[in-house]
Amino acid sequence: MNGTKPDTHAQNNYITGYATMKSSVIVESRSLFTARRVWTDHRVWLTTGSILLTLFAIAPEQGVASAAFTATALVDTAPFLLLSIGVAAFAAASGADSLVARAFSGSPALMIVFAAVLGGLSPFCSCGVIPLIAALLAMGVPLSGVMAFWLASPVIDPSMFVLTVGLLGLEFAVAKTVAAIALGLFGGYVTLALTKAGHFADPLRPGTGDGGCSAASVRSPGTVHWRFWDEAPRRARFVREARSITLFLVKWLSLAFLLESLMLAYVPAERIGATLGGEGVGPILTATLVGVPAYLNGYAALPLVSGLVGQGMAPGAGLAFLVAGGVTSLPAALAVFALVKRPVFALYIGLALSGSLASGLAYQAWTGWT
C-alpha cells in the first residue's frame, strides 16, 4: 500500500456509467426480442398489411380492388370455412385424434395401410406432425409405417378437404385425398423394402426427443368422447380450438386471396396456360418442382391453385403442385432435416417428388378420360 486514497468520485462515475450502459443494453435487447416476437407471432398479418399499404401507396386502384377481392372471397368461402373449423375443433375436443395410435400396431404391411389412411384423414395441427413423428420413431415404430403417415398427413385433412371442395370442387378434393393415401402407401412400401434390405436401421439424429402436442396421443391414447359437450373442460377446449383455428385460417386465407388478386391482375393468363397448361409430362413436372419453393401453406395454396386453374393451369399440374408443396414445403423440409439422418431425409424428398409427379400424371389422365 502506498497510502494514497482511492478516487471514489471516479469509481462512482465508472459504476454509474457501467450501470447506465448495462441498462441501455438490456433495454435494446428487450426491444429486439419484442420486435422478433411480434414478427414471429404476427408475420402473416404484417405481410398482408404491408402488401396492402404498398398497393395503396403506389397503385391505389389496385389496392382497393385487391382489398375488395379478398373480402369477397372470404365471405364466399365462409360456409366451408365454418364447417372445416367445426370438424377440427370437434376432433380436438372429443379426443378423436387419439385414434391414430391404433394405426401403429400389428404387422408392418398392415400398419402401412392404416398409417396412410389415417395420415390422409387425421386432423392434426401443423405444429404436431413433426413431434409426433419423433415420438413414433423414438418409441421404435418401424420407419415404413411412420413414412406412410408422414407423407400422407400434410397433403389433406378433413377441414382442408372441405375448403378444397369449396374452392376447386368435389372431384378435385377426392383426387387430392386419394393422392395423399396413395403417396403414403407408395412411400411406406418402398421404405419397407429398403429396411428389409438392411437400410435405415437408426433413422433419428442423435439427441432427438419425442415431445410435442400430438405425440401424447400416441404415447397414451385415451378414450374418445363423441358427446364432448357433456363435459365443461371439453367444451372449453372446443371453443379454444375453434378460436385458434379460425385465426389461423383467416390470416392465411387473407394473404392467399390477396396474392391471388395480384396474380390475376399482373400475371397474364396466356403465360400460365403456356407454362402449366396443356398435356404431357412437362407442365406437371414443372408444377411438382415449383411447388417445393413456392408453396406457402396448405390452406393458402388452395386459392392460388384455384386461380391458376382458372387461368389455364392443367388440373394434373395443380394437383402435383399441392401434393409436392404440402409434403416438401420449406418449413416441413427443414424440420424433417433436423429430425432424421440425411439418408432418410433424401428418401423422404425422393418419395415425395416422385409420388407427387405420379399423382399429377394419373389425375391428368383421368380428367382426359372423363
Phi, psi and omega per residue, in radians:
M1 nan 2.393 -3.139
N2 -1.783 0.037 3.061
G3 1.500 -0.077 3.127
T4 -1.401 2.546 3.141
K5 -1.482 2.493 3.106
P6 -1.179 2.601 3.126
D7 -1.391 1.557 -3.078
T8 -1.147 -0.549 3.129
H9 -1.114 -0.761 3.111
A10 -1.143 -0.691 3.120
Q11 -1.099 -0.748 -3.142
N12 -1.105 -0.715 3.100
N13 -1.095 -0.712 3.135
Y14 -1.106 -0.794 -3.123
I15 -1.116 -0.745 3.134
T16 -1.107 -0.764 3.123
G17 -1.114 -0.707 3.126
Y18 -1.125 -0.749 3.138
A19 -1.111 -0.711 3.123
T20 -1.112 -0.778 3.126
M21 -1.096 -0.733 -3.141
K22 -1.116 -0.736 3.109
S23 -1.098 -0.689 3.125
S24 -1.117 -0.731 3.123
V25 -1.120 -0.720 3.138
I26 -1.105 -0.777 3.139
V27 -1.080 -0.783 3.133
E28 -1.118 -0.686 3.126
S29 -1.130 -0.743 3.116
R30 -1.135 -0.688 3.115
S31 -1.106 -0.753 3.118
L32 -1.119 -0.726 3.116
F33 -1.106 -0.735 3.133
T34 -1.112 -0.739 3.127
A35 -1.089 -0.745 3.115
R36 -1.137 -0.684 3.141
R37 -1.134 -0.733 3.101
V38 -1.080 -0.767 3.133
W39 -1.122 -0.753 -3.125
T40 -1.111 -0.742 -3.059
D41 -1.367 -0.499 -2.993
H42 -2.250 0.451 -3.038
R43 -1.109 -0.574 -3.137
V44 -1.210 -0.820 3.098
W45 -1.094 -0.716 3.137
L46 -1.119 -0.684 3.105
T47 -1.134 -0.795 3.121
T48 -1.060 -0.814 3.128
G49 -1.101 -0.692 3.134
S50 -1.114 -0.724 3.125
I51 -1.100 -0.780 -3.132
L52 -1.127 -0.756 3.125
L53 -1.093 -0.692 3.103
T54 -1.113 -0.738 3.122
L55 -1.106 -0.795 -3.139
F56 -1.112 -0.473 -3.123
A57 -1.400 -0.714 -3.027
I58 -1.867 -0.365 3.132
A59 -2.583 1.316 -3.043
P60 -0.968 -0.701 -3.118
E61 -1.107 -0.731 3.117
Q62 -1.211 -0.587 3.081
G63 -1.055 -0.802 3.100
V64 -1.117 -0.760 -3.130
A65 -1.116 -0.730 -3.127
S66 -1.194 -0.703 3.104
A67 -1.104 -0.756 3.117
A68 -1.144 -0.708 3.116
F69 -1.068 -0.773 -3.122
T70 -1.125 -0.784 -3.136
A71 -1.121 -0.756 3.135
T72 -1.116 -0.736 -3.140
A73 -1.118 -0.691 3.107
L74 -1.131 -0.702 3.108
V75 -1.141 -0.759 3.139
D76 -1.131 -0.550 -3.103
T77 -1.528 -0.162 -3.011
A78 -0.935 -0.783 -3.136
P79 -1.034 -0.757 3.118
F80 -1.218 -0.609 3.125
L81 -1.111 -0.795 -3.139
L82 -1.122 -0.700 3.131
L83 -1.146 -0.734 -3.132
S84 -1.150 -0.662 3.103
I85 -1.128 -0.734 3.127
G86 -1.094 -0.700 3.135
V87 -1.103 -0.825 -3.094
A88 -1.177 -0.734 3.135
A89 -1.175 -0.641 3.097
F90 -1.098 -0.741 -3.141
A91 -1.076 -0.697 -3.140
A92 -1.242 -0.739 -3.084
A93 -1.241 -0.617 -3.102
S94 -1.455 -0.296 -3.080
G95 1.456 0.323 -3.108
A96 -1.158 -0.346 3.131
D97 -1.162 -0.302 3.127
S98 -1.238 -0.231 3.130
L99 -1.103 -0.351 -3.116
V100 -1.099 -0.456 -3.109
A101 -1.069 -0.515 -3.101
R102 -1.281 -0.247 -3.123
A103 -1.352 -0.282 -3.003
F104 -1.929 0.782 3.051
S105 -2.427 2.690 -3.129
G106 1.723 -2.865 -3.096
S107 -1.208 2.582 -3.127
P108 -1.007 -0.695 -3.110
A109 -1.099 -0.732 3.122
L110 -1.287 -0.604 3.115
M111 -1.040 -0.696 -3.130
I112 -1.063 -0.726 -3.140
V113 -1.090 -0.884 -3.135
F114 -1.112 -0.702 -3.120
A115 -1.137 -0.719 3.135
A116 -1.150 -0.742 -3.139
V117 -1.163 -0.820 3.130
L118 -1.182 -0.582 3.073
G119 -1.084 -0.651 3.133
G120 -1.372 -0.337 -3.045
L121 -1.994 -0.276 -3.038
S122 -1.346 2.394 -3.117
P123 -1.579 1.075 3.141
F124 -1.448 2.518 3.069
C125 -1.259 2.716 -3.087
S126 -1.119 -0.497 -3.138
C127 -1.291 -0.304 -3.033
G128 -1.665 -0.271 -3.048
V129 -1.132 -0.844 -3.089
I130 -1.162 -0.847 3.070
P131 -1.065 -0.580 3.108
L132 -1.101 -0.770 3.123
I133 -1.121 -0.709 3.090
A134 -1.047 -0.729 3.132
A135 -1.112 -0.772 -3.109
L136 -1.099 -0.795 -3.127
L137 -1.179 -0.696 3.134
A138 -1.146 -0.487 3.122
M139 -1.412 -0.064 3.117
G140 1.572 0.214 3.083
V141 -1.145 2.346 -3.121
P142 -0.962 2.478 -3.100
L143 -1.065 -0.530 -3.105
S144 -1.089 -0.798 3.113
G145 -1.187 -0.688 3.121
V146 -1.119 -0.737 3.138
M147 -1.097 -0.682 3.111
A148 -1.058 -0.789 3.124
F149 -1.187 -0.725 -3.090
W150 -1.051 -0.748 -3.094
L151 -1.309 -0.635 -3.060
A152 -1.398 -0.594 -2.967
S153 -1.066 -0.766 -3.076
P154 -1.270 -0.235 -2.988
V155 -1.382 -0.715 -3.034
I156 -2.673 2.674 2.968
D157 -2.658 3.002 -3.054
P158 -0.996 -0.778 -3.125
S159 -1.163 -0.680 3.102
M160 -1.189 -0.581 3.078
F161 -1.037 -0.802 -3.124
V162 -1.088 -0.776 3.123
L163 -1.148 -0.620 3.106
T164 -1.131 -0.677 3.072
V165 -1.049 -0.770 -3.115
G166 -1.166 -0.553 -3.049
L167 -1.756 -0.557 -3.046
L168 -2.187 -0.084 3.085
G169 1.755 2.782 -3.087
L170 -1.142 -0.702 -3.107
E171 -1.075 -0.745 -3.137
F172 -1.164 -0.684 3.137
A173 -1.125 -0.717 3.099
V174 -1.141 -0.731 3.125
A175 -1.083 -0.680 3.122
K176 -1.154 -0.675 3.104
T177 -1.155 -0.794 3.109
V178 -1.074 -0.714 3.129
A179 -1.105 -0.688 3.131
A180 -1.097 -0.822 -3.125
I181 -1.174 -0.732 3.122
A182 -1.109 -0.665 3.098
L183 -1.120 -0.713 3.095
G184 -1.105 -0.761 3.116
L185 -1.109 -0.796 3.140
F186 -1.043 -0.874 -3.126
G187 -1.150 -0.668 -3.129
G188 -1.130 -0.792 -3.091
Y189 -1.301 -0.578 3.039
V190 -1.119 -0.762 3.117
T191 -1.121 -0.681 3.120
L192 -1.071 -0.759 3.123
A193 -1.111 -0.688 3.141
L194 -1.222 -0.675 3.121
T195 -1.200 -0.603 3.077
K196 -1.164 -0.454 3.104
A197 -1.449 0.021 3.063
G198 1.766 0.175 -3.129
H199 -1.678 2.766 2.992
F200 1.011 0.791 3.136
A201 -1.216 -0.531 -3.103
D202 -2.331 1.474 -2.968
P203 -1.303 -0.506 -3.041
L204 -1.332 2.545 2.985
R205 -1.203 2.643 3.112
P206 -1.052 2.382 3.080
G207 1.504 0.035 3.139
T208 -1.285 2.291 -3.107
G209 -1.587 -2.941 -3.112
D210 -2.375 0.662 3.122
G211 -1.504 -3.082 3.060
G212 2.283 2.703 -3.041
C213 -1.208 -0.543 3.139
S214 -1.651 -0.260 -3.103
A215 -1.147 -0.518 -3.112
A216 -1.093 -0.551 -3.141
S217 -1.206 -0.362 3.091
V218 -1.535 -0.733 -3.140
R219 -1.173 -0.697 -3.083
S220 -2.369 1.292 -3.120
P221 -1.099 2.296 -3.113
G222 -1.818 -3.102 3.136
T223 -1.454 2.451 3.108
V224 -1.448 2.230 3.091
H225 -1.911 1.614 -3.068
W226 -1.094 -0.650 3.113
R227 -1.544 1.152 -3.030
F228 -1.120 -0.428 -3.073
W229 -1.209 -0.168 3.104
D230 -1.343 -0.228 -3.090
E231 -2.123 2.238 -3.081
A232 -1.031 -0.766 3.127
P233 -1.068 -0.650 3.133
R234 -1.251 -0.621 3.053
R235 -1.099 -0.724 3.127
A236 -1.117 -0.684 3.128
R237 -1.178 -0.634 3.095
F238 -1.035 -0.817 3.137
V239 -1.109 -0.772 -3.124
R240 -1.089 -0.795 -3.137
E241 -1.166 -0.710 3.141
A242 -1.087 -0.725 3.120
R243 -1.130 -0.789 -3.122
S244 -1.114 -0.779 -3.121
I245 -1.176 -0.652 3.113
T246 -1.059 -0.846 3.123
L247 -1.074 -0.722 -3.139
F248 -1.074 -0.853 -3.075
L249 -1.220 -0.747 -3.087
V250 -1.125 -0.708 -3.110
K251 -1.180 -0.714 -3.137
W252 -1.266 -0.708 3.134
L253 -1.185 -0.609 3.087
S254 -1.061 -0.803 3.095
L255 -1.115 -0.716 -3.103
A256 -1.143 -0.794 3.136
F257 -1.157 -0.604 3.079
L258 -1.119 -0.785 3.095
L259 -1.131 -0.639 3.098
E260 -1.095 -0.708 3.131
S261 -1.087 -0.674 3.113
L262 -1.218 -0.656 3.112
M263 -1.103 -0.765 3.129
L264 -1.153 -0.534 -3.098
A265 -1.424 -0.611 -2.955
Y266 -2.035 -0.255 3.134
V267 -1.770 2.031 -3.107
P268 -1.080 2.365 -3.126
A269 -1.082 -0.610 -3.116
E270 -1.156 -0.526 3.107
R271 -1.209 -0.713 3.094
I272 -1.090 -0.809 -3.125
G273 -1.093 -0.649 -3.117
A274 -1.266 -0.592 -3.078
T275 -1.479 -0.804 -3.018
L276 -2.050 0.075 3.093
G277 -1.685 -3.054 3.093
G278 1.439 -2.928 -3.060
E279 -1.972 3.044 3.091
G280 1.669 -3.118 -3.058
V281 -1.391 -0.524 -3.012
G282 -0.909 -1.022 -3.118
P283 -1.053 -0.657 -3.113
I284 -1.243 -0.692 3.078
L285 -1.111 -0.733 3.108
T286 -1.067 -0.799 -3.137
A287 -1.107 -0.643 3.128
T288 -1.109 -0.797 -3.108
L289 -1.274 -0.646 3.139
V290 -1.219 -0.513 -3.115
G291 -1.096 -0.416 -3.097
V292 -1.188 -0.973 -3.125
P293 -1.467 -0.422 -2.994
A294 -1.563 -0.203 -3.053
Y295 -1.211 2.326 -3.139
L296 -1.700 -0.984 -3.009
N297 -2.931 2.633 -3.089
G298 -0.982 -0.655 -3.140
Y299 -1.460 -0.632 -3.121
A300 -1.213 -0.509 -3.091
A301 -1.278 -0.448 -3.064
L302 -1.068 -0.887 3.110
P303 -1.094 -0.598 3.129
L304 -1.130 -0.797 3.122
V305 -1.166 -0.641 3.085
S306 -1.035 -0.759 3.092
G307 -1.157 -0.695 3.132
L308 -1.141 -0.728 3.108
V309 -1.103 -0.671 3.097
G310 -1.143 -0.406 3.129
Q311 -1.651 0.077 3.070
G312 2.043 0.062 3.118
M313 -1.164 2.380 3.111
A314 -1.122 2.399 -3.139
P315 -0.991 -0.673 3.111
G316 -1.119 -0.631 3.085
A317 -1.174 -0.675 3.091
G318 -1.084 -0.741 3.125
L319 -1.168 -0.751 3.132
A320 -1.078 -0.683 3.108
F321 -1.080 -0.795 -3.096
L322 -1.196 -0.708 -3.109
V323 -1.230 -0.864 -3.123
A324 -1.123 -0.748 -3.134
G325 -1.141 -0.682 -3.137
G326 -1.110 -0.703 -3.077
V327 -1.422 -0.623 -2.989
T328 -2.013 0.364 3.083
S329 -1.002 2.687 -3.009
L330 -0.995 -0.821 3.117
P331 -1.043 -0.766 -3.132
A332 -1.158 -0.737 -3.119
A333 -1.115 -0.702 3.116
L334 -1.134 -0.671 3.114
A335 -1.154 -0.720 3.106
V336 -1.115 -0.750 -3.131
F337 -1.063 -0.655 3.141
A338 -1.312 -0.332 -3.023
L339 -1.618 -0.738 -3.012
V340 -2.040 2.923 3.111
K341 -1.245 2.793 -3.003
R342 -1.037 -0.709 3.105
P343 -1.050 -0.652 3.111
V344 -1.202 -0.688 3.098
F345 -1.094 -0.763 3.116
A346 -1.086 -0.703 3.090
L347 -1.088 -0.762 3.139
Y348 -1.011 -0.845 -3.126
I349 -1.149 -0.761 -3.132
G350 -1.084 -0.761 3.115
L351 -1.143 -0.707 -3.127
A352 -1.107 -0.815 -3.092
L353 -1.219 -0.791 -3.136
S354 -1.168 -0.701 3.111
G355 -1.171 -0.661 3.109
S356 -1.139 -0.743 3.100
L357 -1.073 -0.770 3.122
A358 -1.107 -0.686 3.123
S359 -1.108 -0.763 3.125
G360 -1.114 -0.734 3.124
L361 -1.131 -0.734 -3.135
A362 -1.126 -0.732 -3.132
Y363 -1.220 -0.643 3.102
Q364 -1.130 -0.696 3.085
A365 -1.119 -0.695 -3.139
W366 -1.132 -0.773 3.132
T367 -1.155 -0.549 3.078
G368 -1.208 -0.629 3.120
W369 -1.262 -0.592 -3.091
T370 -1.612 nan nan
